[in-house]
Amino acid sequence: MIEFLTQIGVAKQYAGDVWLLIIFLIIGLVLTIIVNKKNLGALILAIYIAFVILSFSYFVPQTGGVKAILLGIIIFLVFNGVKKAFPFSIKGKGLTSWFRIILLALIIVGMIGSIVLNWFSPVELEEFFTPLSKTLLISKEARFIWSVLPFGVLMFLNNRKR
């Protein structure tokens, strides 16, 4: 796909970033459709819980791929238990509501991406990600921002006066 992007005119040094952005948007839209607006808050909570569980599990292999699969399984299990107990819904109607939902879904994708990519070594990531992508997803500052941003945006969107 990166070759296709360079053929249509994207500069080679930016093709990886553009491809990452396209994947980011596609996953965000699919996540929006699958989870729906009343469960995005529960998904955020499930991701936090799953990350904590994996962070403190001493028996989990340190391989990035294995941890990513386990994260997905734990998120799924926790999400199914949490979504009825903690329904955080995005308020609003119409186009504004959809903008908020998609924004939050993209932030959730960024959070999951930041978590998972930090489990891989820099050598493994070198082939697929440009320095800009790595800075935006796996630097220490980015990890902090991606861990706080979903909850902060959810609270901001739900507490704004309309």
VOLOLUM-782284 format. One record per atom (N, C-alpha, C, O): residue in three letters; atom name; x, y, z. Coordinates in steps of 0.02 Angstrom, whole numbers. Layout:
# VOLOLUM-782284
ala:CA:X:Y:Z
...
***
This chain:
# VOLOLUM-782284
met:N:41:-60:0
met:CA:0:0:0
met:C:43:63:0
met:O:25:114:-29
ile:N:101:59:33
ile:CA:145:116:35
ile:C:170:132:-35
ile:O:179:191:-53
glu:N:183:80:-75
glu:CA:204:91:-144
glu:C:149:126:-183
glu:O:163:171:-224
phe:N:86:106:-172
phe:CA:30:138:-205
phe:C:26:212:-187
phe:O:13:254:-230
leu:N:36:228:-123
leu:CA:33:297:-101
leu:C:88:339:-135
leu:O:76:396:-153
thr:N:147:310:-142
thr:CA:201:347:-175
thr:C:187:355:-250
thr:O:206:406:-280
gln:N:153:307:-280
gln:CA:135:312:-351
gln:C:84:367:-363
gln:O:84:398:-416
ile:N:39:378:-315
ile:CA:-12:430:-326
ile:C:12:499:-304
ile:O:-26:547:-306
gly:N:75:504:-282
gly:CA:103:569:-269
gly:C:122:585:-198
gly:O:147:640:-185
val:N:112:540:-152
val:CA:133:552:-82
val:C:208:543:-78
val:O:236:493:-102
ala:N:242:591:-48
ala:CA:315:586:-41
ala:C:333:523:-3
ala:O:300:504:46
lys:N:386:490:-24
lys:CA:406:426:5
lys:C:417:430:81
lys:O:399:384:117
gln:N:446:485:105
gln:CA:459:490:177
gln:C:395:499:218
gln:O:395:488:278
tyr:N:340:517:184
tyr:CA:276:526:220
tyr:C:226:470:207
tyr:O:173:468:238
ala:N:241:425:161
ala:CA:195:373:142
ala:C:176:328:201
ala:O:119:308:208
gly:N:225:312:244
gly:CA:210:271:303
gly:C:163:306:351
gly:O:119:275:380
asp:N:172:371:360
asp:CA:128:409:404
asp:C:58:415:375
asp:O:9:410:412
val:N:53:425:310
val:CA:-13:428:278
val:C:-48:361:283
val:O:-108:358:297
trp:N:-12:307:273
trp:CA:-40:240:279
trp:C:-64:228:351
trp:O:-118:200:361
leu:N:-25:249:400
leu:CA:-45:242:469
leu:C:-109:282:483
leu:O:-153:258:519
leu:N:-114:341:456
leu:CA:-173:383:464
leu:C:-234:350:433
leu:O:-288:351:462
ile:N:-226:320:375
ile:CA:-282:285:343
ile:C:-305:226:385
ile:O:-365:217:395
ile:N:-258:187:410
ile:CA:-275:131:453
ile:C:-310:155:517
ile:O:-359:127:539
phe:N:-283:209:545
phe:CA:-311:240:605
phe:C:-384:258:594
phe:O:-427:243:636
leu:N:-399:291:538
leu:CA:-467:312:523
leu:C:-513:253:511
leu:O:-570:252:534
ile:N:-489:203:475
ile:CA:-531:144:461
ile:C:-547:107:526
ile:O:-605:90:538
ile:N:-498:96:568
ile:CA:-510:61:632
ile:C:-557:103:675
ile:O:-601:75:708
gly:N:-548:169:676
gly:CA:-592:212:715
gly:C:-664:208:692
gly:O:-710:205:734
leu:N:-675:207:627
leu:CA:-743:202:601
leu:C:-774:134:616
leu:O:-832:129:635
val:N:-735:81:607
val:CA:-759:14:622
val:C:-776:8:697
val:O:-827:-20:715
leu:N:-733:35:739
leu:CA:-745:35:811
leu:C:-809:72:828
leu:O:-847:50:871
thr:N:-821:128:795
thr:CA:-882:167:807
thr:C:-944:126:789
thr:O:-993:126:826
ile:N:-941:90:735
ile:CA:-998:50:713
ile:C:-1009:-9:759
ile:O:-1066:-24:777
ile:N:-955:-43:779
ile:CA:-962:-103:820
ile:C:-984:-87:891
ile:O:-1030:-119:917
val:N:-953:-39:922
val:CA:-965:-26:993
val:C:-1027:17:1004
val:O:-1062:6:1053
asn:N:-1042:61:961
asn:CA:-1096:111:961
asn:C:-1087:162:1017
asn:O:-1048:152:1064
lys:N:-1123:217:1010
lys:CA:-1108:276:1052
lys:C:-1122:266:1126
lys:O:-1090:299:1166
lys:N:-1166:223:1145
lys:CA:-1180:216:1216
lys:C:-1129:173:1253
lys:O:-1131:169:1314
asn:N:-1084:142:1216
asn:CA:-1035:98:1248
asn:C:-963:121:1243
asn:O:-918:87:1266
leu:N:-950:179:1213
leu:CA:-881:202:1206
leu:C:-848:216:1274
leu:O:-789:201:1283
gly:N:-885:243:1320
gly:CA:-859:255:1387
gly:C:-842:189:1422
gly:O:-790:184:1456
ala:N:-885:140:1414
ala:CA:-871:74:1443
ala:C:-810:43:1411
ala:O:-772:8:1444
leu:N:-800:55:1347
leu:CA:-741:29:1313
leu:C:-678:60:1341
leu:O:-628:26:1351
ile:N:-679:125:1353
ile:CA:-622:159:1383
ile:C:-605:128:1451
ile:O:-547:113:1465
leu:N:-656:118:1492
leu:CA:-645:88:1557
leu:C:-618:17:1550
leu:O:-573:-3:1588
ala:N:-643:-21:1503
ala:CA:-619:-90:1492
ala:C:-546:-90:1470
ala:O:-508:-134:1490
ile:N:-526:-42:1429
ile:CA:-456:-38:1407
ile:C:-411:-23:1466
ile:O:-358:-54:1474
tyr:N:-431:25:1508
tyr:CA:-391:41:1567
tyr:C:-383:-20:1612
tyr:O:-328:-36:1635
ile:N:-438:-55:1624
ile:CA:-436:-113:1668
ile:C:-392:-168:1637
ile:O:-352:-199:1672
ala:N:-401:-181:1573
ala:CA:-361:-233:1540
ala:C:-287:-216:1541
ala:O:-245:-260:1551
phe:N:-271:-153:1530
phe:CA:-200:-132:1532
phe:C:-171:-142:1602
phe:O:-114:-165:1608
val:N:-208:-124:1652
val:CA:-184:-133:1721
val:C:-174:-208:1736
val:O:-124:-227:1766
ile:N:-221:-249:1716
ile:CA:-215:-320:1727
ile:C:-152:-348:1694
ile:O:-114:-385:1725
leu:N:-140:-329:1631
leu:CA:-80:-353:1596
leu:C:-16:-323:1625
leu:O:35:-356:1627
ser:N:-19:-262:1649
ser:CA:40:-230:1677
ser:C:64:-264:1741
ser:O:124:-267:1754
phe:N:17:-289:1780
phe:CA:35:-320:1843
phe:C:37:-396:1841
phe:O:49:-428:1892
ser:N:25:-425:1782
ser:CA:28:-498:1776
ser:C:100:-519:1765
ser:O:130:-502:1714
tyr:N:127:-556:1811
tyr:CA:196:-578:1807
tyr:C:205:-638:1762
tyr:O:261:-653:1741
phe:N:151:-673:1746
phe:CA:156:-735:1708
phe:C:144:-724:1633
phe:O:147:-772:1595
val:N:130:-664:1612
val:CA:117:-650:1541
val:C:183:-646:1504
val:O:229:-610:1525
pro:N:189:-682:1448
pro:CA:251:-677:1408
pro:C:263:-605:1386
pro:O:215:-568:1374
gln:N:325:-586:1381
gln:CA:342:-517:1363
gln:C:341:-504:1288
gln:O:360:-450:1267
thr:N:320:-552:1249
thr:CA:316:-544:1177
thr:C:259:-496:1160
thr:O:203:-504:1184
gly:N:273:-447:1118
gly:CA:223:-397:1101
gly:C:160:-426:1070
gly:O:104:-406:1087
gly:N:167:-473:1024
gly:CA:110:-503:991
gly:C:64:-541:1039
gly:O:3:-536:1035
val:N:94:-579:1084
val:CA:55:-617:1133
val:C:18:-570:1180
val:O:-40:-580:1195
lys:N:53:-518:1203
lys:CA:21:-470:1247
lys:C:-36:-433:1211
lys:O:-87:-418:1242
ala:N:-27:-418:1148
ala:CA:-80:-384:1110
ala:C:-142:-427:1104
ala:O:-198:-403:1111
ile:N:-133:-491:1092
ile:CA:-189:-538:1088
ile:C:-223:-543:1156
ile:O:-285:-540:1160
leu:N:-184:-550:1208
leu:CA:-213:-553:1276
leu:C:-249:-488:1293
leu:O:-302:-490:1325
leu:N:-222:-432:1273
leu:CA:-256:-368:1285
leu:C:-324:-368:1252
leu:O:-374:-348:1282
gly:N:-327:-390:1190
gly:CA:-392:-393:1154
gly:C:-442:-438:1189
gly:O:-500:-420:1194
ile:N:-419:-495:1211
ile:CA:-464:-543:1246
ile:C:-489:-513:1311
ile:O:-549:-516:1326
ile:N:-444:-484:1350
ile:CA:-463:-455:1414
ile:C:-509:-395:1404
ile:O:-558:-387:1441
ile:N:-495:-353:1354
ile:CA:-540:-297:1340
ile:C:-609:-322:1323
ile:O:-659:-296:1348
phe:N:-614:-373:1281
phe:CA:-678:-402:1263
phe:C:-716:-427:1324
phe:O:-775:-412:1332
leu:N:-682:-465:1367
leu:CA:-715:-492:1426
leu:C:-737:-438:1475
leu:O:-793:-438:1500
val:N:-692:-391:1489
val:CA:-709:-338:1536
val:C:-763:-292:1506
val:O:-809:-272:1542
phe:N:-758:-278:1442
phe:CA:-808:-234:1410
phe:C:-877:-263:1416
phe:O:-925:-227:1430
asn:N:-884:-328:1405
asn:CA:-950:-360:1410
asn:C:-978:-358:1480
asn:O:-1039:-357:1489
gly:N:-934:-357:1530
gly:CA:-958:-351:1599
gly:C:-971:-279:1620
gly:O:-1015:-267:1661
val:N:-934:-233:1591
val:CA:-938:-163:1612
val:C:-992:-123:1576
val:O:-1019:-76:1604
lys:N:-1008:-142:1514
lys:CA:-1052:-99:1474
lys:C:-1122:-91:1504
lys:O:-1154:-40:1492
lys:N:-1146:-139:1541
lys:CA:-1212:-132:1572
lys:C:-1207:-96:1639
lys:O:-1253:-62:1660
ala:N:-1151:-105:1673
ala:CA:-1142:-74:1738
ala:C:-1124:0:1734
ala:O:-1143:39:1777
phe:N:-1088:19:1682
phe:CA:-1064:89:1675
phe:C:-1080:115:1605
phe:O:-1034:122:1564
pro:N:-1142:131:1591
pro:CA:-1158:157:1525
pro:C:-1141:231:1520
pro:O:-1179:274:1544
phe:N:-1085:247:1488
phe:CA:-1066:316:1474
phe:C:-1089:330:1403
phe:O:-1063:300:1356
ser:N:-1136:373:1394
ser:CA:-1160:388:1327
ser:C:-1136:457:1306
ser:O:-1129:502:1347
ile:N:-1125:464:1242
ile:CA:-1107:529:1214
ile:C:-1172:566:1202
ile:O:-1216:543:1166
lys:N:-1178:624:1233
lys:CA:-1239:664:1228
lys:C:-1238:704:1164
lys:O:-1186:718:1135
gly:N:-1297:722:1143
gly:CA:-1303:764:1083
gly:C:-1340:727:1028
gly:O:-1352:667:1032
lys:N:-1359:766:977
lys:CA:-1397:737:922
lys:C:-1367:760:856
lys:O:-1332:811:852
gly:N:-1381:722:805
gly:CA:-1363:741:738
gly:C:-1289:736:723
gly:O:-1253:694:749
leu:N:-1267:780:679
leu:CA:-1199:780:654
leu:C:-1148:794:709
leu:O:-1094:765:709
thr:N:-1165:837:757
thr:CA:-1119:852:812
thr:C:-1107:790:853
thr:O:-1050:777:874
ser:N:-1158:753:866
ser:CA:-1151:691:904
ser:C:-1105:642:868
ser:O:-1063:611:900
trp:N:-1114:635:803
trp:CA:-1072:589:765
trp:C:-1000:612:764
trp:O:-954:571:766
phe:N:-989:677:759
phe:CA:-921:703:762
phe:C:-888:685:829
phe:O:-830:664:830
arg:N:-924:693:884
arg:CA:-898:675:950
arg:C:-884:601:955
arg:O:-833:581:983
ile:N:-929:561:929
ile:CA:-921:488:933
ile:C:-859:467:894
ile:O:-818:427:919
ile:N:-851:492:833
ile:CA:-793:474:792
ile:C:-729:500:823
ile:O:-678:465:822
leu:N:-730:561:850
leu:CA:-671:588:884
leu:C:-650:542:942
leu:O:-591:526:949
leu:N:-698:523:983
leu:CA:-682:480:1040
leu:C:-658:411:1016
leu:O:-612:383:1046
ala:N:-687:384:963
ala:CA:-665:319:937
ala:C:-593:324:912
ala:O:-554:278:923
leu:N:-576:378:878
leu:CA:-507:387:854
leu:C:-458:393:912
leu:O:-402:367:909
ile:N:-479:427:965
ile:CA:-436:433:1024
ile:C:-427:364:1057
ile:O:-372:349:1081
ile:N:-479:324:1058
ile:CA:-474:257:1086
ile:C:-426:215:1044
ile:O:-385:178:1072
val:N:-429:220:979
val:CA:-383:184:935
val:C:-311:206:950
val:O:-266:164:952
gly:N:-300:270:959
gly:CA:-234:295:975
gly:C:-209:268:1041
gly:O:-150:251:1048
met:N:-254:264:1091
met:CA:-234:237:1156
met:C:-214:164:1151
met:O:-163:143:1178
ile:N:-255:124:1116
ile:CA:-239:54:1108
ile:C:-174:46:1068
ile:O:-131:5:1086
gly:N:-167:85:1015
gly:CA:-105:82:975
gly:C:-44:99:1016
gly:O:8:66:1010
ser:N:-49:150:1058
ser:CA:7:170:1100
ser:C:25:114:1149
ser:O:84:100:1161
ile:N:-25:83:1178
ile:CA:-13:29:1226
ile:C:22:-29:1191
ile:O:74:-53:1214
val:N:-6:-51:1136
val:CA:20:-111:1101
val:C:89:-98:1072
val:O:134:-140:1078
leu:N:99:-41:1040
leu:CA:164:-27:1008
leu:C:221:-22:1059
leu:O:278:-35:1041
asn:N:206:-4:1120
asn:CA:258:0:1171
asn:C:282:-69:1193
asn:O:333:-74:1228
trp:N:247:-121:1175
trp:CA:268:-188:1192
trp:C:317:-217:1141
trp:O:345:-270:1152
phe:N:327:-183:1086
phe:CA:373:-206:1034
phe:C:439:-169:1040
phe:O:440:-112:1063
ser:N:492:-201:1020
ser:CA:558:-169:1023
ser:C:564:-117:967
ser:O:529:-122:916
pro:N:606:-67:977
pro:CA:616:-16:925
pro:C:639:-46:858
pro:O:623:-20:805
val:N:676:-101:861
val:CA:699:-133:800
val:C:640:-161:761
val:O:637:-155:699
glu:N:592:-191:796
glu:CA:533:-219:762
glu:C:491:-164:730
glu:O:461:-174:678
leu:N:489:-106:762
leu:CA:447:-51:738
leu:C:481:-10:683
leu:O:448:25:645
glu:N:547:-14:680
glu:CA:586:27:633
glu:C:563:17:561
glu:O:560:65:522
glu:N:547:-44:543
glu:CA:528:-59:474
glu:C:461:-29:454
glu:O:451:-12:396
phe:N:415:-23:502
phe:CA:347:-3:486
phe:C:329:69:501
phe:O:282:96:472
phe:N:365:101:546
phe:CA:345:167:569
phe:C:400:219:558
phe:O:459:205:567
thr:N:380:278:539
thr:CA:426:333:531
thr:C:440:364:599
thr:O:403:352:647
pro:N:492:404:604
pro:CA:505:438:668
pro:C:446:480:693
pro:O:433:483:753
leu:N:410:513:647
leu:CA:352:552:668
leu:C:298:508:699
leu:O:271:525:752
ser:N:283:452:668
ser:CA:232:405:695
ser:C:253:379:763
ser:O:213:374:809
lys:N:317:361:769
lys:CA:341:336:833
lys:C:337:389:887
lys:O:320:374:944
thr:N:352:451:869
thr:CA:348:506:917
thr:C:276:517:940
thr:O:264:529:999
leu:N:229:513:893
leu:CA:159:526:909
leu:C:126:468:947
leu:O:75:478:979
leu:N:154:408:943
leu:CA:122:351:974
leu:C:161:321:1032
leu:O:130:297:1080
ile:N:227:321:1030
ile:CA:263:282:1082
ile:C:315:320:1121
ile:O:351:289:1161
ser:N:321:384:1111
ser:CA:367:421:1154
ser:C:338:424:1225
ser:O:279:411:1234
lys:N:379:440:1274
lys:CA:354:443:1343
lys:C:299:494:1350
lys:O:249:482:1385
glu:N:306:550:1317
glu:CA:255:602:1321
glu:C:190:579:1288
glu:O:136:590:1314
ala:N:197:546:1230
ala:CA:138:521:1195
ala:C:102:468:1235
ala:O:40:467:1237
arg:N:139:424:1267
arg:CA:107:373:1309
arg:C:65:405:1364
arg:O:10:382:1378
phe:N:91:457:1395
phe:CA:54:492:1448
phe:C:-9:524:1418
phe:O:-64:518:1446
ile:N:0:558:1362
ile:CA:-58:593:1331
ile:C:-111:543:1310
ile:O:-171:553:1322
trp:N:-91:488:1278
trp:CA:-139:438:1256
trp:C:-173:403:1315
trp:O:-230:379:1308
ser:N:-141:400:1372
ser:CA:-173:368:1430
ser:C:-224:414:1464
ser:O:-271:389:1495
val:N:-215:479:1459
val:CA:-260:527:1492
val:C:-314:553:1444
val:O:-370:567:1465
leu:N:-297:560:1382
leu:CA:-340:592:1333
leu:C:-410:561:1327
leu:O:-458:599:1327
pro:N:-418:495:1321
pro:CA:-486:468:1313
pro:C:-533:486:1370
pro:O:-590:507:1358
phe:N:-510:478:1430
phe:CA:-553:493:1487
phe:C:-567:568:1491
phe:O:-624:589:1504
gly:N:-516:609:1479
gly:CA:-526:681:1480
gly:C:-575:705:1427
gly:O:-618:746:1441
val:N:-569:679:1366
val:CA:-615:698:1313
val:C:-685:674:1328
val:O:-734:711:1316
leu:N:-692:614:1354
leu:CA:-758:588:1372
leu:C:-791:633:1424
leu:O:-850:650:1418
met:N:-754:652:1475
met:CA:-782:696:1526
met:C:-798:765:1497
met:O:-850:794:1514
phe:N:-755:791:1455
phe:CA:-767:856:1425
phe:C:-830:856:1381
phe:O:-871:901:1385
leu:N:-837:804:1340
leu:CA:-894:800:1295
leu:C:-960:792:1333
leu:O:-1011:819:1313
asn:N:-958:755:1388
asn:CA:-1020:744:1426
asn:C:-1036:799:1475
asn:O:-1093:802:1499
asn:N:-989:843:1492
asn:CA:-1003:894:1540
asn:C:-1012:964:1510
asn:O:-1025:1012:1546
arg:N:-1007:969:1445
arg:CA:-1017:1034:1412
arg:C:-1090:1051:1411
arg:O:-1133:1007:1401
lys:N:-1105:1114:1421
lys:CA:-1175:1137:1416
lys:C:-1191:1146:1342
lys:O:-1150:1169:1303
arg:N:-1250:1127:1324
arg:CA:-1272:1134:1254
arg:C:-1324:1185:1248
arg:O:-1349:1198:1193
***
